[in-house]
Amino acid sequence: MTVRPATGKDRRTGTSPAGVLVSDPARIRNIVLVGPSGSGKTTLVEALLAHTDAIPRQGTVPDGTTVCDHDPAAVHQQRSVALSVAPLLHEGIKINLIDTPGYADFVGELRAGLRAADGALFVVPAVEAREGSVDPATVALWDECRGVAMPRAVVVARCDQAQADIAATVLACQEAFGSGVAPLYLPIPGPSGGLAGLYGLLTQTPEGAAPDGSEDARGALIEGIIEQSEDETLMDRYLGGDELETAALIDDLETAVARGSFHPVIPVCAGSGTGLDALLEVLVGGFPSPLERPLPFVSRTDGTAHAPLTADPDGPLAAEVVRTSADAYVGRVTVVRVFSGTLRPENTVHVSGHVPAPRTSPENEQHDSDERLTHVYSPLGVTLREIEACVAGDICALTKLTGAETGDTVSAADDPLLLRPWNLPEPLLPVGVVARKRGDEDTLARTLAKLVAADPALRLERNAETHQTVLWCMGEAHADVVLSRLRAAGAEVDTEDVRVPMRVTLDRGVRATGRHVKQSGGHGQYAVCHVEFEPLPRGGGFEFVSKVVGGSVPTQFVPSVEKGIRTQLERGLPAAPDEPPHPVVDVRATLVDGKAHSVDSSDAAFQTAGALALREAAGSCGVRLLEPVDEVSVRILDSHLGAVLGDLSARRARVLGTDVDTPGHTVVRAEVPCAELLRYPTELRAMTSGTAGLSRRPSRWTEVS
């Protein structure tokens, strides 16, 4: 391994700090920090950076001076709203700390962080879990990491806060996270409370500081390590009273942690620095390098197979965009995780994506282009430090990749590749946006395109029926951040209530006449058609039948009548005099008679007559207003079943069934009117403490009750 500095101008401070270039993937650790909002993740990162001299002094969240919370929205809200990368160097190992938001609205950033990482550090505040519970959303995330065997450790944070109870928090984590969770250290309380130090259960240091219960805790830890060990003789030796070598136990512990089957718990006080060295030892010795983790599936851009990748700096280039943002000084900044190969300045790379339709930027529909790199940087929050290259397994930042969107693949121009994307969250909270002034519409459209390209949890819809621009967000906090970014970029924008597209159908069968007769001195217009209309069952669409006999409507004008009716169906009819028109559906029209003029009849005249016939029919028989209904699937804890079913009933839902999912979880399927779902994601989250999963898809149209 070589570790050498490469200077580059710090665009935040104007100084010239050194970036760190690591050429051996074995000397890299990529660690994502996850946990509830306010658990202390950002403060912990700040403490680790200061402790390892990556920054000169430690900032604070209340002051808005931390490395990771550099976004103006994060400073204002005093919580993370975006993924941030902060590398440090410890014992020759580069540790890329990936700080992620803890609030559920920003789960897109969290999932991007999980994709970029090889291990997860769960940060649980000692204050929150003192009553024996862990945030349910954190438990759900733990289960998700378990499903992909991601290595995990637990940090008990905020140990210096009033009412902190480290022992209760450890027990709560063991109960919530399951087997394999055990403390490596016990806290040594200070004379006036707080955390004075840590007692190592394996090393039994410092001598003479063993807290009460240390013998039992040490025995439980050793038994847990032995269960994970590949040495089948250890248990017999331990039960026989043999003294096991500490070094061998540590080796087995680190192997089990890297394999994702054992999860050490470490108390840390970020303010005093207690526990930071112990945590760094686990990150360096226990968590795996990129060489030890499976890489994403890769194919060629045409979909054909490609050999599996390895974290080889000399292999084919394959990197993935995990975050994009705009900077006032350098423009677009793209943070990428390099899985294979090496990124170097002045190279030409290929940028390609899967182009999920709702997220495609209008200005970047092709999503498949070659671009030339100018610089490669090591990101330290908002600070960019230039480096000579970024090897497989490392994380870096690129600038001015105009075609890159979050989730895209960056590969060699002569060997373009495509990485299988991670699971993107589905935004379900709609927010209507409108330019404050007519002249701001172009600015709004350009800014929206950039935000959608950067945020994997944001979807843009331009509804042709309601003529609204709708942003689909993860929740209210997410919407607030998006709107603040829009306004910060110079787009004057207001919000408006989202209108649900409606439909109408005829109330009953009726015969109507469309008469279009005009004579204005020149060539006249003459068309008369008699049409019988009748409603069809829901989903029946539109049917047109001609029963004209005797040529009362010439054959060439029969399609004109149909076209006129279809046009009026699309233009719509109002359900009430003061309401806007809604498209008409589920109608059969039968042309039974009519009249024509040998000179004045025309295609346009019979189109107009057909439209008039439909309007006359609606005036005679009336229309029924139809609303869209979605089928929703809600995955909840069994304890929330009654509350969710009661709430769905209040939303005029029709429950289709409840199915047992995993133990302790139930999936509720129901049909719900779309008008009742506008605020549902936010209210469901509050009702279920953020543990529910929600999906929806269009189902049918039904009469408004």
C-alpha positions in Angstrom: 0.0 0.0 0.0 1.1 3.6 -0.7 -0.4 6.5 1.1 0.7 9.8 -0.3 -0.8 13.3 -0.2 -1.9 15.2 -3.2 -2.7 18.9 -2.7 -5.8 20.6 -4.0 -7.5 23.9 -3.3 -10.2 23.7 -0.6 -13.2 25.4 -2.1 -14.7 26.0 1.3 -11.8 27.5 3.2 -9.4 28.5 0.5 -6.5 26.6 2.1 -4.7 23.6 0.5 -5.3 20.5 2.6 -3.9 17.1 1.6 -6.1 14.4 0.2 -5.2 10.7 0.8 -4.5 8.4 -2.0 -4.7 4.7 -1.2 -3.7 2.2 -3.9 -4.5 -1.1 -2.1 -8.2 -2.0 -1.6 -7.2 -4.1 1.4 -6.4 -0.8 3.2 -9.9 0.7 2.7 -13.0 0.5 5.0 -16.3 1.9 3.8 -18.6 2.3 6.8 -22.1 3.7 6.8 -23.6 5.2 9.9 -27.3 4.6 10.4 -29.7 5.3 13.2 -32.6 7.5 14.1 -32.5 11.3 13.7 -30.8 12.8 16.7 -28.9 9.7 17.7 -25.6 11.4 17.4 -24.3 10.0 14.0 -23.0 13.4 12.7 -21.4 14.3 16.1 -19.7 10.9 16.2 -18.2 11.4 12.7 -17.0 14.8 13.8 -15.4 13.4 16.9 -13.6 10.6 14.9 -12.3 13.2 12.4 -10.9 15.4 15.1 -9.5 12.5 17.0 -7.5 11.3 14.0 -6.5 14.8 13.0 -8.5 14.7 9.8 -9.8 18.1 10.8 -8.2 20.7 13.1 -11.1 21.0 15.6 -14.4 19.4 16.3 -17.6 21.3 15.1 -21.0 21.0 16.6 -24.5 20.4 15.1 -26.1 23.4 16.9 -23.5 25.8 15.6 -23.8 24.4 12.1 -20.0 23.8 11.9 -19.8 20.0 11.3 -18.2 18.5 8.3 -21.2 16.4 7.3 -24.1 18.8 7.8 -23.0 21.4 5.3 -26.3 21.6 3.4 -28.2 24.8 4.3 -31.3 22.8 5.1 -29.4 20.6 7.4 -27.9 23.6 9.3 -31.3 25.2 9.6 -33.1 22.0 10.7 -30.1 20.8 12.8 -30.4 17.3 11.3 -28.8 15.5 8.3 -30.8 15.7 5.1 -28.3 14.2 2.7 -25.6 11.6 2.5 -22.1 12.9 3.2 -18.6 11.3 3.0 -15.8 11.9 5.5 -12.6 9.9 5.2 -9.9 9.5 7.9 -6.7 7.7 8.2 -6.0 5.3 11.2 -3.0 2.9 11.4 -2.5 3.1 7.7 -6.1 2.3 6.9 -8.4 4.7 5.1 -11.9 4.7 6.6 -14.6 6.3 4.5 -17.3 7.3 7.0 -20.7 7.7 5.3 -23.1 9.8 7.3 -26.7 9.3 6.4 -29.9 11.0 7.5 -31.9 9.3 10.2 -35.3 10.8 9.4 -37.5 8.5 7.3 -38.2 11.1 4.6 -34.6 10.8 3.5 -34.4 7.1 3.1 -33.2 7.5 -0.5 -29.9 9.0 0.8 -29.7 6.2 3.4 -30.1 3.5 0.7 -27.4 5.1 -1.4 -25.1 5.0 1.6 -25.8 1.3 2.2 -24.9 0.7 -1.4 -21.6 2.5 -1.1 -20.6 0.8 2.2 -19.2 -2.6 3.1 -20.3 -2.4 6.8 -22.9 -0.6 8.9 -22.4 1.2 12.2 -25.7 1.4 14.1 -25.8 4.4 16.3 -28.2 4.0 19.2 -28.6 6.8 21.8 -28.3 5.7 25.4 -31.1 8.1 26.3 -33.6 6.8 23.9 -33.3 3.1 24.7 -33.1 3.5 28.5 -36.7 2.2 28.8 -35.8 -1.0 27.0 -36.8 -0.1 23.4 -35.0 0.7 20.2 -36.5 2.9 17.4 -38.6 0.5 15.3 -37.3 1.9 12.0 -33.8 1.1 13.1 -34.8 -2.4 13.9 -36.3 -2.8 10.4 -33.1 -1.5 8.9 -31.1 -4.0 11.0 -33.2 -6.8 9.5 -32.6 -5.5 6.0 -28.9 -5.5 6.6 -29.1 -9.0 8.0 -30.8 -10.1 4.8 -27.7 -9.3 2.8 -25.2 -10.4 5.5 -23.8 -6.9 5.9 -21.4 -6.6 8.8 -22.8 -4.5 11.6 -21.6 -3.1 14.9 -23.5 -1.0 17.5 -22.4 2.2 19.0 -24.1 3.4 22.2 -23.9 7.1 21.8 -24.8 10.2 23.8 -23.5 8.5 27.0 -22.8 11.8 28.7 -26.4 12.9 28.5 -28.7 13.2 31.5 -30.6 10.0 32.2 -28.4 8.0 29.9 -28.5 4.3 30.8 -25.8 2.3 28.9 -26.6 -1.1 30.4 -30.4 -0.8 29.6 -29.5 0.3 26.0 -27.3 -2.7 25.5 -30.0 -5.0 26.7 -32.5 -3.3 24.5 -30.2 -3.7 21.5 -29.7 -7.4 22.3 -33.5 -7.9 22.5 -34.3 -5.9 19.3 -31.4 -7.0 17.1 -31.3 -10.7 18.1 -28.4 -13.1 18.4 -24.8 -12.2 18.0 -25.1 -8.8 19.7 -22.7 -8.5 22.7 -20.7 -5.7 24.4 -16.9 -5.7 23.9 -16.5 -3.1 26.7 -18.3 -2.2 29.8 -18.6 1.5 30.9 -16.5 2.8 33.8 -18.7 5.4 35.4 -17.3 8.8 36.3 -17.4 10.2 39.9 -20.3 12.5 38.9 -21.9 10.2 36.3 -21.2 10.0 32.6 -18.5 7.8 31.1 -15.0 7.9 32.6 -13.6 5.1 30.6 -14.1 1.6 29.1 -13.2 -1.8 30.5 -12.1 -4.3 27.8 -13.8 -7.6 28.4 -11.3 -9.6 26.3 -8.2 -7.8 27.4 -9.4 -7.2 31.0 -7.9 -3.8 30.9 -7.4 -1.4 32.6 -6.4 -3.6 35.5 -8.3 -3.0 38.7 -11.2 -1.2 36.9 -13.5 -4.2 36.4 -17.1 -3.0 36.9 -19.7 -5.1 38.6 -20.9 -8.0 36.3 -17.8 -8.0 34.2 -17.1 -11.7 34.8 -20.5 -12.7 33.6 -20.3 -10.4 30.6 -16.8 -11.7 29.7 -18.1 -15.3 29.8 -21.0 -14.5 27.6 -18.8 -12.7 25.1 -16.3 -15.5 24.9 -19.1 -18.1 24.4 -20.5 -16.0 21.7 -17.1 -15.8 19.9 -16.6 -19.5 20.3 -20.0 -20.2 18.7 -18.8 -18.2 15.6 -15.3 -19.7 15.5 -14.2 -22.2 12.9 -12.0 -23.9 15.5 -14.3 -26.7 16.9 -11.9 -27.4 19.8 -12.4 -24.1 21.4 -15.6 -24.9 23.2 -14.2 -28.1 24.7 -11.1 -26.3 25.8 -13.1 -23.5 27.4 -15.5 -25.8 29.2 -12.5 -27.8 30.4 -11.1 -24.7 32.1 -8.3 -24.0 29.7 -7.2 -20.3 29.4 -7.9 -19.3 25.8 -5.4 -17.0 24.1 -6.7 -13.5 23.9 -5.1 -13.0 20.5 -6.9 -16.0 19.1 -10.2 -14.8 20.5 -9.7 -11.4 18.9 -8.9 -13.0 15.5 -12.1 -15.1 15.7 -14.0 -12.1 16.8 -12.8 -10.0 13.9 -13.6 -12.8 11.4 -17.1 -13.1 12.8 -17.7 -9.4 12.5 -16.4 -9.3 8.9 -18.7 -12.2 8.1 -21.7 -10.4 9.5 -22.6 -13.0 12.2 -21.3 -11.2 15.3 -22.0 -7.6 16.3 -19.9 -5.9 18.9 -21.4 -3.1 21.1 -19.2 -0.2 22.0 -20.2 2.7 24.3 -18.8 6.1 23.0 -18.8 9.6 24.4 -18.1 11.9 21.4 -17.7 14.9 23.7 -14.9 13.5 25.9 -13.5 11.1 23.3 -14.0 8.1 25.5 -14.4 5.0 23.4 -13.2 6.4 20.1 -10.0 4.4 20.1 -11.9 1.2 20.8 -14.3 2.0 18.0 -11.5 2.7 15.5 -9.9 -0.7 16.4 -13.2 -2.4 15.5 -13.5 -0.5 12.3 -10.0 -1.3 11.2 -9.7 -4.8 12.5 -13.2 -6.2 12.4 -14.9 -4.6 9.4 -14.1 -6.1 6.0 -12.2 -4.4 3.2 -13.8 -4.1 -0.3 -11.9 -7.3 -1.3 -14.1 -9.3 1.1 -17.5 -8.2 0.0 -19.6 -9.3 -3.0 -20.0 -6.6 -5.7 -23.2 -5.6 -7.6 -24.2 -7.6 -10.6 -22.9 -6.0 -13.8 -23.9 -6.3 -17.5 -23.0 -4.5 -20.7 -25.2 -1.5 -21.6 -27.0 -3.6 -24.2 -28.0 -6.1 -21.5 -25.6 -8.9 -22.5 -23.7 -10.7 -19.8 -20.4 -9.6 -18.3 -18.1 -11.5 -16.1 -18.5 -10.8 -12.3 -16.4 -7.9 -11.0 -13.8 -8.0 -8.3 -12.3 -5.1 -6.4 -9.2 -5.1 -8.7 -7.6 -1.7 -9.4 -6.4 -3.1 -12.7 -9.8 -4.5 -13.6 -12.5 -3.0 -15.9 -13.7 0.4 -14.6 -17.1 0.2 -12.9 -18.2 2.9 -10.5 -21.6 4.0 -9.3 -23.0 7.5 -8.6 -24.3 7.5 -5.0 -25.0 11.2 -4.8 -25.1 14.3 -7.0 -25.3 17.9 -5.9 -24.8 21.4 -7.2 -22.1 23.7 -5.9 -22.0 27.4 -6.4 -18.3 27.3 -7.2 -17.7 24.2 -9.3 -21.1 23.2 -10.5 -22.3 19.6 -10.3 -20.5 17.4 -7.9 -20.8 13.7 -8.3 -19.8 11.3 -5.5 -19.0 7.8 -6.8 -18.1 4.4 -5.3 -15.5 2.7 -7.4 -16.2 -1.1 -7.4 -13.6 -2.1 -10.0 -10.7 -0.5 -11.9 -9.3 3.0 -11.3 -10.6 6.5 -12.0 -7.9 8.9 -13.1 -8.0 12.5 -14.2 -8.1 13.3 -17.9 -9.7 9.9 -18.7 -12.8 9.7 -20.9 -15.5 7.8 -19.2 -19.0 6.5 -20.2 -22.0 7.5 -18.1 -25.1 5.3 -18.4 -28.2 4.7 -16.4 -31.3 2.5 -16.3 -33.5 5.5 -17.0 -36.5 4.9 -14.8 -39.2 6.8 -16.6 -40.5 9.0 -13.7 -36.9 10.2 -12.9 -35.6 10.8 -16.4 -34.5 14.4 -16.8 -36.2 15.9 -19.9 -32.8 17.4 -20.9 -31.0 14.0 -20.4 -33.4 11.5 -21.9 -30.7 9.6 -23.7 -28.8 8.9 -20.5 -25.9 7.4 -22.3 -22.9 9.5 -23.0 -19.1 9.9 -23.0 -17.6 12.6 -20.8 -14.0 13.6 -20.1 -12.8 13.8 -16.5 -10.8 16.8 -15.4 -10.1 16.2 -11.7 -10.6 13.5 -9.1 -11.2 14.5 -5.5 -11.4 13.0 -2.1 -14.5 14.5 -0.5 -14.5 15.7 3.1 -18.1 16.8 3.5 -18.3 19.8 1.2 -14.5 20.2 0.9 -12.9 18.7 -2.2 -9.3 17.6 -2.0 -7.6 16.7 -5.3 -6.0 13.2 -5.6 -4.2 11.5 -8.4 -6.5 8.5 -8.7 -9.3 6.6 -7.0 -8.9 2.8 -6.9 -11.4 0.0 -6.7 -13.1 0.0 -3.3 -12.6 3.7 -2.6 -15.0 6.7 -2.8 -14.3 9.9 -4.6 -15.9 13.0 -6.1 -16.0 14.1 -9.7 -17.0 17.5 -11.0 -18.8 18.6 -14.1 -20.2 15.3 -15.1 -23.2 16.9 -16.7 -25.0 13.7 -17.7 -24.6 11.8 -14.4 -27.6 11.1 -12.2 -27.7 9.3 -8.9 -27.7 5.6 -9.5 -25.8 5.8 -12.8 -22.8 3.7 -13.8 -19.4 5.3 -14.7 -17.3 3.0 -16.8 -14.6 3.1 -19.4 -15.6 4.7 -22.7 -14.3 1.7 -24.7 -16.0 -0.8 -22.4 -19.3 0.6 -21.1 -20.9 -1.3 -18.3 -24.1 -1.1 -16.3 -24.5 -2.0 -12.6 -27.7 -3.4 -11.4 -29.4 -0.6 -9.4 -30.2 -0.7 -5.7 -33.8 -0.7 -4.5 -35.1 2.9 -4.8 -37.8 4.1 -2.5 -41.2 5.0 -3.9 -42.2 8.6 -3.2 -45.9 8.7 -2.3 -46.5 12.2 -1.0 -47.6 14.6 -3.8 -46.9 18.3 -3.7 -48.2 20.6 -6.4 -45.7 23.4 -7.4 -46.3 26.4 -9.6 -44.0 29.2 -10.7 -44.8 32.4 -8.8 -44.6 34.5 -12.0 -45.0 33.5 -15.6 -41.4 34.4 -16.3 -40.1 32.0 -13.7 -41.5 28.9 -15.5 -38.3 28.1 -17.4 -36.1 28.6 -14.3 -38.4 26.3 -12.4 -38.3 23.6 -15.0 -34.5 23.6 -15.2 -34.1 23.6 -11.5 -36.6 20.8 -11.1 -34.7 18.7 -13.6 -31.5 19.1 -11.6 -33.1 18.2 -8.4 -34.8 15.1 -9.8 -31.4 13.9 -11.3 -29.8 14.3 -7.9 -32.4 12.8 -5.6 -33.3 9.2 -6.0 -36.4 9.6 -3.8 -37.9 12.4 -5.8 -40.3 12.0 -8.8 -41.6 14.7 -11.1 -45.0 14.4 -12.8 -46.6 16.9 -15.2 -50.2 15.9 -15.2 -51.8 16.5 -18.5 -55.4 16.4 -17.1 -55.0 18.7 -14.2 -52.2 20.7 -15.8 -50.3 20.6 -12.6 -46.6 20.0 -11.9 -46.4 17.5 -9.1 -43.4 16.6 -7.0 -43.7 13.2 -5.4 -41.8 13.2 -2.2 -41.1 10.8 0.7 -42.8 13.1 3.3 -43.3 16.6 4.5 -39.7 17.1 5.7 -38.4 15.9 2.3 -40.8 18.2 0.6 -39.6 21.2 2.7 -36.0 20.5 1.8 -36.8 20.2 -1.9 -38.7 23.5 -1.9 -35.9 25.2 0.0 -33.4 24.0 -2.6 -35.7 25.2 -5.4 -35.9 28.7 -3.9 -32.2 28.8 -3.1 -31.5 28.1 -6.8 -33.5 31.1 -7.7 -36.8 29.5 -8.6 -39.7 31.5 -7.2 -42.2 28.8 -6.5 -45.5 28.4 -4.6 -47.3 25.2 -3.6 -50.9 24.3 -4.4 -53.3 21.5 -3.4 -52.9 18.5 -5.7 -56.0 17.8 -7.7 -57.0 14.2 -8.4 -58.0 13.6 -12.0 -61.7 12.5 -12.2 -63.9 10.9 -14.9 -67.6 11.1 -15.8 -69.9 8.6 -17.4 -73.5 8.9 -18.6 -76.1 8.2 -15.9 -78.4 6.2 -18.2 -79.1 5.4 -21.9 -80.5 8.2 -24.0 -81.0 9.1 -27.7 -79.5 12.5 -28.7 -79.3 14.6 -31.9 -76.2 16.4 -33.0 -77.2 19.2 -35.4 -74.6 21.4 -37.0 -76.1 23.6 -39.7 -74.5 27.0 -40.6 -74.9 29.2 -43.7 -72.8 32.3 -43.8 -72.9 33.4 -47.5 -70.3 31.0 -48.8 -69.8 27.3 -48.5 -72.1 26.1 -45.7 -71.8 23.4 -43.1 -74.5 20.8 -42.7 -74.5 17.6 -40.6 -77.2 15.9 -38.5 -76.7 12.7 -36.6 -78.9 10.7 -34.3 -77.0 8.7 -31.8 -78.1 6.4 -29.0 -75.8 6.5 -26.0 -75.6 4.0 -23.1 -73.2 3.6 -20.2 -70.9 0.6 -20.2 -69.7 -1.3 -17.1 -66.6 0.2 -15.3 -63.6 -0.3 -17.5 -65.7 -0.8 -20.6 -63.9 2.1 -22.4 -65.7 3.4 -25.6 -67.5 1.5 -28.3 -68.9 2.9 -31.5 -71.5 1.1 -33.6 -73.1 2.3 -36.9 -76.6 1.1 -37.7 -77.3 3.6 -40.4 -79.4 2.3 -43.3 -80.3 3.9 -46.5 -77.3 6.2 -46.7 -78.9 8.9 -44.5 -75.3 9.4 -43.3 -72.9 8.9 -46.2 -70.4 6.1 -45.5 -67.4 8.5 -45.7 -68.9 10.6 -42.9 -69.6 7.7 -40.4 -65.9 7.8 -39.1 -66.2 11.5 -38.8 -69.1 11.2 -36.3 -67.0 8.7 -34.3 -64.0 11.0 -34.4 -66.1 13.9 -33.1 -67.5 11.8 -30.3 -64.1 10.6 -29.3 -62.7 14.2 -29.3 -65.5 15.3 -27.0 -64.9 12.3 -24.7 -61.3 13.4 -24.3 -62.2 17.1 -23.9 -64.6 16.0 -21.2 -67.9 17.2 -19.7 -68.5 18.9 -16.3 -70.2 17.0 -13.6 -71.8 20.2 -12.4 -72.3 23.6 -14.0 -69.4 25.3 -12.0 -67.0 22.4 -12.3 -64.2 21.9 -14.9 -64.8 19.2 -17.5 -63.6 15.7 -16.9 -63.0 13.0 -19.6 -65.9 10.7 -20.3 -65.5 7.0 -20.1 -67.4 3.7 -20.4 -69.8 4.7 -23.1 -71.3 3.0 -26.1 -72.4 5.2 -29.0 -74.7 3.8 -31.7 -75.2 6.0 -34.8 -78.8 5.2 -36.0 -79.7 8.0 -38.4 -78.9 11.4 -39.7 -79.0 13.8 -42.6 -76.5 15.1 -45.1 -76.3 17.8 -47.8 -74.8 17.1 -51.1 -72.7 20.3 -51.1 -72.4 21.6 -47.5 -71.7 18.3 -45.6 -68.1 17.7 -44.7 -65.8 15.7 -42.4 -65.5 18.7 -40.1 -69.2 19.2 -40.0 -70.0 15.6 -39.0 -67.2 15.7 -36.4 -68.9 18.8 -34.8 -72.3 17.1 -35.0 -70.9 14.0 -33.2 -69.5 16.1 -30.4 -72.8 18.0 -30.1 -74.7 14.8 -29.8 -72.7 13.7 -26.8 -73.1 17.0 -25.1 -76.9 16.9 -25.7 -77.0 13.4 -24.3 -75.2 14.5 -21.1 -77.5 17.4 -20.7 -80.5 15.1 -21.0 -79.6 12.2 -18.8 -76.9 13.7 -16.6 -73.5 12.2 -15.7 -72.0 10.3 -12.8 -68.7 11.4 -11.3 -66.0 8.7 -11.1 -62.9 8.8 -9.0 -59.7 6.7 -9.3 -59.1 4.0 -6.8 -55.7 2.5 -6.0 -54.8 -0.9 -4.6 -52.5 -0.3 -1.6 -50.4 -2.8 0.2 -49.4 -1.9 3.8 -46.8 -4.0 5.6 -47.1 -3.4 9.4 -46.3 -4.8 12.8 -49.1 -7.0 14.1 -49.5 -4.5 17.0 -50.6 -1.8 14.6 -53.2 -3.9 12.7 -56.3 -2.6 14.5 -55.3 1.1 14.1 -54.4 0.7 10.4 -57.7 -1.1 9.6 -59.7 1.5 11.4 -58.0 4.3 9.6 -58.5 2.6 6.2 -62.2 2.2 7.0 -62.4 6.0 7.6 -60.8 6.5 4.2 -63.7 4.7 2.4 -61.4 1.8 1.8 -62.4 -1.7 0.8 -60.2 -4.2 2.5 -59.2 -7.1 0.2 -57.5 -9.2 2.8 -54.7 -9.5 5.4 -51.8 -11.9 4.9 -49.2 -13.0 7.4 -45.8 -11.9 6.1 -42.8 -12.5 8.3 -43.3 -13.4 12.0 -44.8 -10.3 13.7 -45.7 -8.6 10.4 -49.0 -8.5 8.5 -49.7 -7.2 5.0 -53.0 -5.4 4.5 -54.4 -5.1 1.0 -57.1 -2.7 0.3 -58.6 -0.5 -2.4 -58.7 3.2 -1.5 -59.9 6.2 -3.4 -56.9 8.3 -4.5 -58.3 11.4 -2.9 -57.9 9.7 0.5 -54.3 8.9 -0.2 -52.9 12.4 -0.6 -51.7 12.7 3.0 -51.8 9.0 3.8 -48.0 8.3 3.8 -47.3 10.9 6.4 -50.2 9.8 8.6 -49.4 6.1 8.3 -45.8 6.8 9.4 -47.1 8.6 12.5 -49.6 5.8 13.2 -46.9 3.1 13.0 -43.8 4.9 14.4 -42.2 4.8 11.0 -42.3 1.0 10.7 -44.9 0.6 7.9 -44.1 -0.2 4.3 -46.5 1.2 1.7 -47.0 0.5 -2.0 -49.8 1.5 -4.4 -50.8 0.9 -7.9 -53.8 2.0 -10.0 -56.8 -0.3 -9.7 -60.1 1.0 -11.2 -62.6 3.8 -11.3 -65.6 3.9 -9.2 -68.6 6.2 -8.7 -68.0 8.9 -6.0 -70.0 7.9 -2.9 
